[in-house]
Amino acid sequence: MDLTLLSAADIAERLPATKAIEALETALKNGLDPESDTPRTFVGVRNGELLLMPSEADKHIAVKVLTVGGDPRIQGVVIVFDAETLAPVAFLDGIGVTNVRTAAVSALAVKHLATDDATRLLVFGRGPQSQAHIAAISAIRPIEHVDVVGREGASDELVSSADIICCCTTSGTPVFDGSLVQDHATVVAIGSHDPDKRETDDALAARATVVVESRTSALREAGDVVAAIQSGALGEGEIVTLAELVTGLRTPDPALPRLFKSSGMSWEDAVIAGALA
């Protein structure tokens, strides 16, 4: 049996941001329905947690298996199968796939939300996803100036002057004042898939066109959305999905900010893994 074996470095080299974004966009345009995706499964183990994320996309089935709580904190693999024969065809570094797909999903949303002339990018967080998002968003918008801030936070001026803001943190509470966001700006929040954590506030949710990967997963896992609905800042019926955005069924109001909340979904890993297999 011949298996494609790819490390994180192999994945980054073989699938640059533009190709990853294109693969995700094509999948949605071809009718992939994120609402029917299998929810991730968490299993408690002696020294942490096991996370299982299976999904089928086009010609491939992929299962991402991660452990949480070790050293490094998150480790894992993605096993890819041929959807017709059900034979395994690839074995991929799980973190490498996650790093590529998370930034690519965000960039796909930004492609359909941000103004064409967006040049100033503000990133909260200094980890691997921060750098991945800078690279992916720079691939689809003419970014000229990037500000990166960590635990010290950003000044009001940085928030109010940004065209695109990416939140790539582990914070459980909002990292900036949403009332400062410009009316034309786009905000991306990717920090968690926990309904009790959020990186953005009600001030932003109440003003923004709010976009999610799927309504089902957002109501289950996206704390930015769940909290805003619970407070009354956001109506459940106001939520727009990424698929609706990509296929042109819904368009953002150009007079309002845009907020894309991503929790990460199994179909995204399957699409990216399929493009690599």
Backbone bond lengths (Angstrom), bond angles and torsions (degrees), N, CA, C in turn:
res aa  C-N    CA-C-N  psi(-1)  N-CA   C-N-CA  omega(-1)  CA-C   N-CA-C  phi
1 M - - - 1.465 - - 1.527 109.79 -
2 D 1.334 116.32 123.72 1.461 121.29 179.42 1.525 110.11 -95.53
3 L 1.316 116.40 117.22 1.460 121.82 178.78 1.522 109.65 -111.88
4 T 1.326 116.06 137.99 1.456 120.76 170.51 1.519 107.91 -77.25
5 L 1.314 117.05 123.03 1.465 122.22 -179.42 1.515 108.14 -114.47
6 L 1.339 116.99 119.07 1.457 120.20 -176.35 1.523 111.29 -128.53
7 S 1.322 115.68 130.76 1.462 122.02 174.01 1.520 109.23 -83.38
8 A 1.328 116.50 175.30 1.468 120.78 177.23 1.522 110.47 -60.85
9 A 1.336 117.08 -39.39 1.466 120.40 179.28 1.527 110.78 -66.59
10 D 1.335 116.65 -39.88 1.470 120.81 177.48 1.530 110.74 -60.63
11 I 1.328 115.61 -43.16 1.465 121.36 -177.69 1.524 110.74 -63.43
12 A 1.319 116.79 -46.94 1.462 120.81 -179.99 1.520 111.32 -61.60
13 E 1.329 116.47 -35.92 1.464 120.15 -178.88 1.526 111.75 -75.11
14 R 1.330 116.75 -40.03 1.464 120.39 -174.76 1.515 113.71 -80.19
15 L 1.339 117.27 -23.90 1.456 119.58 -176.27 1.528 110.32 -130.96
16 P 1.328 117.92 80.86 1.465 120.43 176.89 1.517 110.96 -64.58
17 A 1.315 115.94 165.62 1.466 121.60 -173.33 1.521 113.09 -53.49
18 T 1.332 117.21 -43.87 1.470 119.53 -176.30 1.522 111.64 -61.22
19 K 1.337 117.38 -39.88 1.463 120.75 179.53 1.527 111.37 -71.46
20 A 1.329 116.92 -36.79 1.461 120.45 178.18 1.527 110.97 -65.84
21 I 1.331 116.08 -43.10 1.473 120.66 177.61 1.521 110.16 -61.40
22 E 1.321 116.49 -44.01 1.463 120.99 -179.94 1.520 111.62 -62.18
23 A 1.335 117.64 -41.13 1.462 121.13 179.98 1.525 111.48 -62.43
24 L 1.326 116.88 -44.09 1.465 121.36 178.98 1.528 111.21 -65.72
25 E 1.327 116.90 -43.61 1.460 121.18 -179.52 1.524 111.18 -63.89
26 T 1.329 116.47 -43.01 1.459 120.86 179.24 1.523 111.13 -62.31
27 A 1.330 116.95 -41.89 1.464 120.56 179.50 1.526 111.34 -59.38
28 L 1.334 117.03 -43.78 1.463 120.59 179.96 1.524 111.23 -69.39
29 K 1.316 117.71 -40.49 1.462 120.85 178.86 1.527 111.24 -65.90
30 N 1.341 116.60 -28.13 1.457 120.50 179.73 1.520 113.27 -85.36
31 G 1.326 116.42 3.88 1.460 119.56 171.94 1.509 117.31 104.81
32 L 1.331 118.96 4.82 1.462 119.42 175.89 1.526 108.97 -58.29
33 D 1.328 116.79 132.83 1.467 121.85 -175.64 1.528 111.09 -110.19
34 P 1.333 118.26 100.53 1.460 120.59 179.69 1.527 113.78 -59.80
35 E 1.325 117.75 -24.22 1.468 119.87 -178.63 1.529 111.72 -64.02
36 S 1.331 117.35 -24.55 1.466 120.68 -177.96 1.524 112.46 -95.43
37 D 1.317 117.60 5.58 1.455 121.33 -177.61 1.525 111.08 -66.01
38 T 1.329 115.62 147.04 1.462 121.03 179.74 1.530 110.45 -71.75
39 P 1.331 118.80 128.67 1.471 119.83 177.93 1.524 111.02 -62.83
40 R 1.320 116.01 147.73 1.466 120.04 176.43 1.528 109.45 -67.64
41 T 1.326 115.65 152.22 1.467 121.69 -178.11 1.523 109.54 -117.82
42 F 1.315 116.18 131.26 1.462 122.16 178.03 1.526 109.33 -107.04
43 V 1.315 116.23 131.16 1.464 121.66 179.45 1.526 108.43 -125.92
44 G 1.318 116.95 122.99 1.456 120.01 177.89 1.519 111.19 -72.87
45 V 1.326 117.09 133.65 1.459 122.74 175.28 1.527 108.36 -126.05
46 R 1.326 116.33 171.63 1.467 120.53 -169.59 1.519 113.09 -56.96
47 N 1.322 117.89 -40.57 1.465 120.38 -175.69 1.522 113.61 -113.61
48 G 1.322 116.71 22.87 1.458 118.36 179.50 1.510 112.67 160.31
49 E 1.317 116.03 -132.03 1.452 121.23 -173.74 1.527 109.60 -145.76
50 L 1.330 115.46 144.75 1.456 122.35 175.41 1.520 108.00 -109.14
51 L 1.335 116.06 133.21 1.463 121.74 -177.39 1.525 108.84 -120.00
52 L 1.347 116.49 126.51 1.461 122.27 -179.32 1.522 109.72 -116.98
53 M 1.364 116.40 130.00 1.459 120.64 -177.93 1.538 109.32 -135.25
54 P 1.353 117.77 91.29 1.465 121.00 178.67 1.529 111.93 -96.73
55 S 1.339 116.31 146.90 1.462 119.92 175.71 1.523 109.73 -164.67
56 E 1.338 115.72 157.67 1.461 122.28 175.55 1.521 108.78 -117.69
57 A 1.332 116.24 133.21 1.457 121.55 178.76 1.519 108.76 -141.57
58 D 1.314 116.20 113.90 1.456 123.01 178.18 1.531 111.09 56.98
59 K 1.323 118.27 -112.89 1.464 121.96 -172.37 1.520 113.83 -92.94
60 H 1.328 117.09 4.40 1.455 118.78 -174.30 1.534 112.84 -135.97
61 I 1.308 114.70 152.46 1.465 123.58 169.65 1.525 106.05 -115.17
62 A 1.306 116.44 134.85 1.464 119.29 179.52 1.516 109.99 -131.63
63 V 1.312 115.10 142.73 1.467 121.34 174.71 1.527 107.46 -126.97
64 K 1.320 115.74 116.14 1.467 119.10 174.41 1.519 108.30 -94.08
65 V 1.314 115.99 130.32 1.461 122.60 179.82 1.522 107.66 -121.92
66 L 1.316 116.43 117.57 1.458 121.42 -178.35 1.520 110.50 -122.60
67 T 1.328 115.81 150.70 1.462 120.94 167.03 1.520 108.17 -111.60
68 V 1.313 115.99 144.94 1.461 122.64 -179.04 1.525 108.43 -126.14
69 G 1.331 116.69 128.38 1.457 120.23 176.89 1.512 114.53 115.91
70 G 1.324 117.04 -0.33 1.459 120.08 179.70 1.514 111.66 -92.57
71 D 1.323 115.47 -150.43 1.465 121.20 178.36 1.529 108.30 -139.31
72 P 1.348 118.48 104.54 1.464 126.30 3.56 1.534 112.45 -66.83
73 R 1.318 114.98 167.98 1.460 120.77 -170.55 1.521 112.69 -60.74
74 I 1.344 116.95 -40.65 1.464 121.01 -179.81 1.521 109.12 -120.34
75 Q 1.348 116.20 127.40 1.456 122.86 179.41 1.526 107.95 -139.25
76 G 1.323 116.79 156.28 1.448 116.46 177.66 1.514 115.08 170.24
77 V 1.335 114.59 -176.88 1.457 122.71 -178.46 1.532 108.71 -139.85
78 V 1.333 115.09 161.85 1.460 121.63 170.40 1.526 107.39 -122.44
79 I 1.327 116.48 125.45 1.460 122.63 176.95 1.519 107.59 -102.99
80 V 1.334 116.76 127.95 1.461 121.86 -175.84 1.526 109.29 -114.07
81 F 1.351 115.87 134.75 1.462 122.77 179.30 1.521 109.56 -120.68
82 D 1.313 116.12 150.74 1.459 121.34 171.39 1.527 108.12 -73.37
83 A 1.332 117.29 127.76 1.463 120.53 -174.52 1.525 112.44 -69.07
84 E 1.332 118.79 -23.56 1.466 121.53 -179.99 1.519 111.92 -85.64
85 T 1.324 116.68 -50.80 1.467 120.49 -176.00 1.516 113.27 -89.71
86 L 1.347 115.91 -17.66 1.469 124.06 -176.19 1.528 112.76 65.93
87 A 1.321 116.52 15.41 1.460 120.51 177.38 1.525 110.28 -82.94
88 P 1.322 117.85 142.05 1.475 119.71 175.49 1.522 110.13 -67.69
89 V 1.333 116.07 137.00 1.469 120.16 -177.39 1.528 113.44 -124.73
90 A 1.331 117.62 -18.14 1.465 118.17 -177.96 1.523 110.74 -154.02
91 F 1.330 114.24 152.93 1.464 123.23 178.69 1.519 105.81 -133.83
92 L 1.333 117.24 111.11 1.455 121.91 -168.94 1.530 111.76 -119.46
93 D 1.324 116.07 149.97 1.462 120.92 174.41 1.535 108.74 -64.02
94 G 1.324 117.01 123.26 1.466 121.07 -174.58 1.508 114.09 -67.35
95 I 1.312 117.25 -37.57 1.461 120.06 -179.83 1.522 109.98 -72.74
96 G 1.331 116.05 -34.95 1.461 119.14 176.19 1.517 112.00 -61.59
97 V 1.324 116.53 -43.26 1.476 120.79 176.79 1.521 110.27 -64.31
98 T 1.326 117.18 -44.92 1.466 121.04 -178.36 1.523 111.54 -61.50
99 N 1.324 116.77 -44.06 1.461 119.91 -178.76 1.527 111.57 -61.69
100 V 1.330 116.69 -42.54 1.457 120.15 -179.93 1.518 111.04 -68.88
101 R 1.314 117.64 -48.55 1.469 119.73 -173.43 1.518 113.17 -70.54
102 T 1.338 118.81 -34.69 1.463 120.28 -178.10 1.522 110.60 -64.12
103 A 1.323 116.51 -48.57 1.462 120.14 179.47 1.521 111.43 -67.42
104 A 1.340 116.84 -35.03 1.468 120.10 179.99 1.525 111.50 -67.86
105 V 1.320 117.78 -38.86 1.470 120.94 176.68 1.527 109.77 -62.95
106 S 1.324 116.40 -44.97 1.461 120.30 178.37 1.524 110.59 -60.62
107 A 1.328 116.13 -45.09 1.463 120.10 -178.30 1.524 111.53 -65.83
108 L 1.336 116.85 -34.79 1.465 119.80 176.15 1.522 110.03 -62.14
109 A 1.331 116.99 -43.91 1.462 120.27 177.04 1.521 110.99 -62.91
110 V 1.321 116.62 -44.04 1.466 121.10 179.33 1.525 110.44 -61.60
111 K 1.315 117.17 -38.15 1.467 121.66 179.01 1.525 111.42 -56.47
112 H 1.339 116.42 -35.21 1.461 121.03 -177.29 1.530 113.40 -99.18
113 L 1.330 117.15 -3.80 1.468 120.65 -177.05 1.525 113.77 -116.20
114 A 1.306 117.27 -41.24 1.472 120.41 -172.59 1.526 111.18 -78.05
115 T 1.318 115.22 151.17 1.463 120.26 176.03 1.530 109.55 -64.53
116 D 1.323 115.98 151.59 1.469 120.45 -176.94 1.514 112.73 -62.98
117 D 1.343 116.43 -27.20 1.463 119.97 -176.33 1.524 113.10 -99.80
118 A 1.327 117.98 22.05 1.467 121.18 179.21 1.526 110.06 -65.95
119 T 1.332 116.23 121.13 1.468 120.49 -176.01 1.525 114.00 -122.29
120 R 1.336 118.15 -18.81 1.466 120.73 -176.81 1.527 110.23 -108.30
121 L 1.327 115.36 121.92 1.459 122.43 -178.08 1.522 109.70 -116.53
122 L 1.318 116.15 129.89 1.467 122.70 175.27 1.522 108.16 -115.77
123 V 1.334 116.39 126.92 1.459 121.28 -178.64 1.521 109.91 -120.55
124 F 1.335 115.78 126.84 1.461 121.71 172.39 1.527 107.87 -95.46
125 G 1.332 116.49 124.47 1.456 120.98 -178.51 1.516 110.57 112.67
126 R 1.333 115.63 145.08 1.465 120.23 -176.74 1.532 112.24 -121.04
127 G 1.320 117.65 12.81 1.454 121.23 -177.41 1.526 113.01 -84.93
128 P 1.343 116.67 -171.63 1.466 121.99 -178.78 1.525 113.46 -56.48
129 Q 1.332 117.62 -37.19 1.468 119.57 -179.52 1.527 111.48 -68.35
130 S 1.313 117.11 -29.76 1.461 120.19 175.86 1.523 110.28 -59.35
131 Q 1.327 116.31 -50.94 1.465 120.48 -179.36 1.519 111.74 -67.09
132 A 1.332 116.90 -37.88 1.465 120.42 178.85 1.521 111.21 -63.89
133 H 1.325 116.81 -38.39 1.464 120.39 179.57 1.532 111.56 -70.60
134 I 1.304 116.78 -37.78 1.471 119.18 176.91 1.526 109.78 -59.89
135 A 1.331 116.57 -45.81 1.464 120.65 -178.70 1.526 111.50 -66.00
136 A 1.333 117.37 -44.74 1.463 120.62 -176.52 1.519 112.16 -67.66
137 I 1.319 116.63 -43.10 1.469 119.73 -178.48 1.525 110.70 -72.13
138 S 1.320 116.89 -33.93 1.463 119.82 176.50 1.526 111.32 -66.15
139 A 1.332 116.28 -20.49 1.463 119.98 179.40 1.522 112.43 -77.45
140 I 1.342 117.39 -17.97 1.473 118.94 -176.73 1.535 113.46 -123.31
141 R 1.325 117.35 -0.64 1.455 121.60 175.34 1.533 109.69 -141.42
142 P 1.335 118.03 150.85 1.480 121.23 -175.03 1.526 112.55 -79.37
143 I 1.329 116.41 63.51 1.466 121.45 -176.37 1.533 110.15 -66.37
144 E 1.316 115.89 126.58 1.459 122.04 179.39 1.523 112.69 -112.91
145 H 1.345 116.43 -24.13 1.466 120.10 -176.19 1.525 109.19 -138.83
146 V 1.329 116.63 129.04 1.467 122.34 -179.96 1.523 109.38 -124.68
147 D 1.328 116.32 128.65 1.466 122.01 171.41 1.524 107.94 -113.07
148 V 1.333 116.57 130.33 1.458 122.01 177.82 1.516 108.60 -119.92
149 V 1.322 116.46 125.73 1.462 120.94 -179.48 1.521 109.98 -126.75
150 G 1.329 115.91 148.11 1.451 121.62 179.17 1.509 111.62 -108.95
151 R 1.309 115.48 -134.39 1.464 120.54 -176.73 1.527 113.07 -65.91
152 E 1.333 116.08 -18.57 1.466 118.18 179.51 1.520 112.00 -71.77
153 G 1.334 117.08 -16.76 1.456 120.84 178.89 1.512 112.74 78.87
154 A 1.318 115.03 171.84 1.463 120.97 -178.70 1.514 110.66 -106.30
155 S 1.311 115.86 150.07 1.458 119.95 174.92 1.518 109.65 -71.03
156 D 1.320 115.88 158.24 1.465 120.33 177.85 1.524 110.46 -57.41
157 E 1.336 116.08 -35.34 1.466 120.56 -177.99 1.530 111.31 -64.13
158 L 1.343 117.00 -39.07 1.457 119.92 179.19 1.523 111.04 -64.58
159 V 1.332 116.44 -41.56 1.463 120.58 179.50 1.521 110.60 -65.93
160 S 1.320 117.02 -45.50 1.463 121.03 -174.60 1.522 113.50 -74.23
161 S 1.336 117.50 -13.31 1.467 119.61 -179.95 1.529 112.81 -104.07
162 A 1.319 117.35 -6.66 1.467 120.53 -175.77 1.530 111.74 -78.05
163 D 1.321 115.28 141.24 1.467 121.17 172.63 1.527 110.86 -88.21
164 I 1.337 116.11 -32.63 1.460 122.99 178.07 1.522 107.94 -135.22
165 I 1.330 116.44 134.24 1.461 122.18 178.05 1.517 108.39 -123.99
166 C 1.328 117.14 127.80 1.462 121.50 177.11 1.526 109.71 -115.87
167 C 1.308 116.76 127.69 1.457 122.47 177.95 1.524 108.14 -105.40
168 C 1.324 116.58 108.03 1.460 122.87 -177.33 1.525 108.76 -123.44
169 T 1.327 116.82 57.98 1.457 121.59 -172.08 1.517 111.29 -122.23
170 T 1.321 115.59 173.15 1.464 121.67 173.24 1.523 111.13 -100.99
171 S 1.316 116.94 11.69 1.458 121.13 -177.05 1.530 111.32 -63.81
172 G 1.324 115.17 142.98 1.461 119.99 175.54 1.506 112.89 -98.69
173 T 1.326 116.76 -2.65 1.463 122.34 -179.86 1.530 109.39 -130.33
174 P 1.344 117.66 157.23 1.468 120.80 -176.84 1.528 113.01 -53.54
175 V 1.341 115.15 139.67 1.462 120.12 -175.07 1.522 112.97 -99.89
176 F 1.347 117.35 -4.51 1.463 119.99 175.83 1.523 109.39 -157.86
177 D 1.327 115.79 166.75 1.463 123.02 179.94 1.528 108.68 -84.80
178 G 1.331 116.19 113.55 1.450 121.14 -176.35 1.509 114.78 -65.88
179 S 1.321 117.96 -19.26 1.460 120.14 179.48 1.529 111.39 -70.31
180 L 1.348 116.85 -15.47 1.461 120.90 -178.99 1.530 113.11 -85.00
181 V 1.321 117.23 -12.91 1.465 120.84 -176.25 1.526 110.14 -68.77
182 Q 1.331 115.66 134.17 1.457 120.59 179.68 1.536 110.84 -64.34
183 D 1.333 115.94 152.57 1.459 120.25 -177.82 1.525 113.29 -62.76
184 H 1.325 117.19 -26.49 1.468 119.77 -178.16 1.528 112.59 -94.58
185 A 1.329 117.53 -1.64 1.463 121.18 -169.84 1.527 112.58 -80.90
186 T 1.325 114.95 157.77 1.460 122.93 176.43 1.521 108.85 -118.74
187 V 1.344 115.90 133.64 1.462 122.29 179.13 1.529 108.59 -117.07
188 V 1.325 116.57 134.92 1.465 123.11 176.00 1.523 107.95 -118.53
189 A 1.340 116.66 130.89 1.467 121.33 177.88 1.525 108.46 -124.56
190 I 1.339 116.68 119.47 1.472 119.88 -175.98 1.523 112.92 -127.20
191 G 1.323 117.66 7.71 1.457 121.29 -166.78 1.504 118.34 -64.08
192 S 1.325 118.80 -29.37 1.470 117.90 -174.78 1.522 111.57 -152.64
193 H 1.354 114.61 165.26 1.464 120.56 169.14 1.527 107.91 -121.70
194 D 1.307 114.57 44.39 1.466 122.69 -177.46 1.531 108.88 -116.48
195 P 1.340 118.69 124.46 1.465 120.71 -178.35 1.516 113.85 -66.24
196 D 1.332 117.44 -11.58 1.464 121.18 -178.88 1.527 112.85 -102.31
197 K 1.349 117.97 5.03 1.454 121.30 180.00 1.520 109.80 -122.88
198 R 1.335 115.22 146.30 1.466 119.29 178.77 1.524 109.36 -150.94
199 E 1.335 116.04 148.33 1.459 121.75 176.81 1.520 111.83 -106.84
200 T 1.335 117.55 -13.60 1.463 122.06 -179.68 1.525 109.64 -121.28
201 D 1.338 115.86 160.20 1.469 119.62 -172.18 1.526 113.13 -109.02
202 D 1.336 114.77 176.34 1.464 121.17 179.49 1.523 112.00 -65.31
203 A 1.335 117.42 -30.62 1.462 120.38 -179.61 1.520 110.55 -59.56
204 L 1.329 116.85 -37.59 1.461 120.36 177.56 1.528 111.10 -77.28
205 A 1.321 117.58 -46.22 1.465 121.15 -177.72 1.524 111.86 -59.30
206 A 1.324 116.58 -35.88 1.467 120.83 -178.28 1.524 112.15 -69.20
207 R 1.346 117.39 -24.82 1.466 121.83 -177.93 1.523 112.90 -97.52
208 A 1.312 116.83 -24.70 1.458 120.83 -163.17 1.523 114.26 -93.76
209 T 1.336 114.97 157.96 1.456 121.73 160.44 1.524 105.74 -78.40
210 V 1.337 117.15 116.85 1.462 121.78 -174.25 1.527 109.69 -100.43
211 V 1.331 115.62 123.29 1.461 122.16 -177.22 1.526 109.39 -118.55
212 V 1.340 116.41 138.25 1.467 121.81 179.85 1.529 109.43 -133.24
213 E 1.328 116.32 167.42 1.464 120.25 178.43 1.529 111.38 -69.49
214 S 1.310 116.90 -41.44 1.464 122.14 173.10 1.516 107.73 -155.86
215 R 1.308 116.11 148.69 1.466 119.38 179.23 1.525 110.04 -64.61
216 T 1.314 116.56 -41.37 1.467 120.67 -177.34 1.516 111.35 -59.91
217 S 1.336 116.58 -50.41 1.462 119.19 -178.16 1.523 111.74 -69.72
218 A 1.332 117.41 -35.21 1.471 120.33 -179.13 1.525 110.91 -64.54
219 L 1.319 116.64 -42.53 1.462 119.62 -179.04 1.524 111.73 -70.69
220 R 1.321 115.94 -19.39 1.463 120.86 179.38 1.524 111.95 -91.73
221 E 1.345 118.13 -34.27 1.456 120.59 -167.12 1.517 116.53 -130.16
222 A 1.323 119.61 -17.42 1.468 121.38 -171.39 1.526 110.99 -91.97
223 G 1.327 116.01 97.90 1.462 120.25 -175.90 1.512 113.65 -60.14
224 D 1.342 117.98 -34.37 1.466 120.92 178.38 1.522 110.86 -59.68
225 V 1.329 116.11 -38.30 1.466 121.72 -179.03 1.525 111.05 -81.31
226 V 1.326 116.34 -46.19 1.466 120.94 -178.45 1.528 111.09 -57.70
227 A 1.334 117.22 -47.19 1.464 121.14 -178.39 1.524 111.39 -65.05
228 A 1.326 116.37 -39.75 1.461 119.98 -178.80 1.521 111.44 -67.31
229 I 1.316 117.44 -35.43 1.468 120.81 176.77 1.525 110.01 -69.62
230 Q 1.329 116.06 -43.45 1.461 120.09 -179.01 1.527 111.95 -62.27
231 S 1.329 117.10 -34.19 1.464 121.07 -179.08 1.525 112.51 -82.13
232 G 1.331 116.41 -15.17 1.460 120.16 -176.67 1.517 113.91 91.17
233 A 1.332 117.01 1.87 1.470 120.20 179.20 1.525 111.37 -71.32
234 L 1.327 116.71 -24.62 1.461 122.44 -177.14 1.520 109.91 -135.06
235 G 1.318 116.79 135.28 1.457 121.02 174.69 1.516 110.13 -91.80
236 E 1.320 116.89 139.37 1.465 120.44 -178.65 1.528 111.60 -56.26
237 G 1.318 116.95 -36.95 1.456 121.22 -179.12 1.517 113.90 -71.73
238 E 1.328 117.18 -10.94 1.467 120.70 179.92 1.528 112.97 -84.90
239 I 1.325 116.75 -12.51 1.459 120.73 -175.64 1.529 110.46 -67.90
240 V 1.325 115.95 135.57 1.462 123.52 175.84 1.522 108.23 -108.33
241 T 1.339 118.25 142.99 1.457 120.37 177.66 1.524 110.87 -98.40
242 L 1.317 115.24 157.34 1.459 121.06 178.85 1.526 110.80 -60.94
243 A 1.333 117.20 -39.06 1.460 120.37 178.93 1.526 111.09 -63.26
244 E 1.325 117.57 -40.79 1.466 120.78 177.24 1.520 110.93 -63.19
245 L 1.304 115.74 -36.91 1.464 121.22 179.53 1.533 110.83 -67.53
246 V 1.332 115.65 -48.93 1.466 121.42 -176.00 1.527 111.75 -66.12
247 T 1.329 116.63 -37.39 1.461 120.07 -177.65 1.522 113.26 -87.37
248 G 1.333 117.29 -2.10 1.452 121.33 176.38 1.514 115.71 83.65
249 L 1.338 117.02 8.42 1.470 120.11 178.46 1.522 111.89 -69.86
250 R 1.332 116.74 -30.18 1.455 121.90 177.84 1.533 108.39 -132.94
251 T 1.312 116.19 145.86 1.463 121.30 177.13 1.525 108.99 -130.13
252 P 1.335 117.97 145.30 1.466 119.78 -179.89 1.516 111.49 -73.09
253 D 1.315 115.67 150.32 1.463 121.34 174.83 1.526 107.93 -71.70
254 P 1.340 119.00 119.44 1.466 120.27 -177.55 1.521 113.99 -65.84
255 A 1.341 116.99 -13.79 1.462 120.32 -179.10 1.529 112.31 -91.21
256 L 1.331 117.07 -0.86 1.459 120.95 -176.42 1.522 111.33 -122.48
257 P 1.346 117.70 153.99 1.457 120.27 171.60 1.531 109.77 -63.89
258 R 1.323 115.88 163.04 1.462 120.72 176.92 1.520 109.12 -123.58
259 L 1.327 116.16 137.58 1.461 122.13 178.77 1.518 109.00 -123.89
260 F 1.332 116.94 120.70 1.464 121.43 173.04 1.516 108.23 -107.98
261 K 1.331 116.03 117.55 1.463 121.51 176.77 1.525 109.03 -105.71
262 S 1.323 115.69 118.26 1.459 122.00 179.41 1.522 110.39 -112.49
263 S 1.330 115.52 132.90 1.464 120.94 175.19 1.523 111.81 -109.19
264 G 1.331 116.61 -9.85 1.458 120.85 -175.53 1.514 110.43 84.17
265 M 1.345 117.15 131.23 1.458 120.91 -178.85 1.529 110.25 -136.06
266 S 1.325 115.10 157.07 1.460 121.10 -175.57 1.527 112.36 -64.69
267 W 1.341 118.20 -35.94 1.468 120.07 -178.69 1.524 111.47 -60.70
268 E 1.322 116.73 -32.05 1.459 120.49 179.58 1.528 111.06 -65.61
269 D 1.341 116.13 -42.96 1.458 120.12 176.73 1.525 110.50 -63.53
270 A 1.342 117.18 -38.79 1.464 120.43 -178.95 1.531 111.05 -65.80
271 V 1.332 116.82 -40.21 1.467 120.44 178.85 1.528 110.27 -64.92
272 I 1.325 116.85 -47.26 1.462 120.72 -178.85 1.524 110.60 -66.62
273 A 1.325 117.13 -42.68 1.464 120.49 178.89 1.527 111.01 -63.95
274 G 1.332 116.47 -38.01 1.458 120.00 177.35 1.512 112.31 -64.16
275 A 1.325 116.31 -36.21 1.461 120.38 178.75 1.531 111.68 -69.34
276 L 1.323 116.56 -20.34 1.468 121.84 -178.87 1.525 113.15 -96.57
277 A 1.329 116.89 -23.51 1.475 121.18 -172.70 1.529 112.27 -67.60
